[in-house]
Amino acid sequence: MAYLTRSELQGFRSYGFSITEAKRYQSTARATVFLSHSHKDKDLVEPAIAALLKQGVVVYVDWKDPTMPEATSPKTAAAIKVRIKECRKFVLLASDNGLTSKWVPWELGIADSQNGMDSVVILPVTDDPRTWPGSEYVGIYDRIERKAGEVLVVVKPGQGVYDGISLAEWLRR
């Protein structure tokens, strides 16, 4: 297994679109990927967006949405449910912070129930590329791993990177 480390993910900032280009593109296109994450991982969100943009998709991030309420409330939860349903794919940025968040597991449950397991993928982020503690409930979902260099693949539970498909192919399905 080759999980992305925090530093590897942060390296994606320098690849593909610049964040300025991405913001311009994202403001004019309908999001196709909902990026679920802990707000404690803001340092990982921009690189995760860059990695996904490189695959040719538009990424939705709640705190970048000017229509979201400033303070979390039931209106926030209702709006997030709508956004998750509108997006074809759901990527969970699965850091330790994400897995202990109140919102992230809830968002995962919404994505699974509204869009199905085939539209959900876990992006494990760790300090050691060989180990990731994960959580029982995320173990049933496909996950993104690094195959070689910058090649990202989607792998089914119990399989290795050479059994996976490219992230770009998974996003097109």
Sequence and secondary structure as in RCSB ss.txt:
>XXXX:A:sequence
MAYLTRSELQGFRSYGFSITEAKRYQSTARATVFLSHSHKDKDLVEPAIAALLKQGVVVYVDWKDPTMPEATSPK
TAAAIKVRIKECRKFVLLASDNGLTSKWVPWELGIADSQNGMDSVVILPVTDDPRTWPGSEYVGIYDRIERKAGE
VLVVVKPGQGVYDGISLAEWLRR
>XXXX:A:secstr
   EEHHHHHGGGGSSS HHHHHHHHHHS   EEEE  GGGHHHHHHHHHHHHTTT  EE GGG TTS SS SHH
HHHHHHHHHHHSSEEEEEESHHHHH SHHHHHHHHHHHHH GGGEEEEEEESSTT     GGGGGSEEEEEEETT
EEEEE TT  GGGSEEHHHHHH 
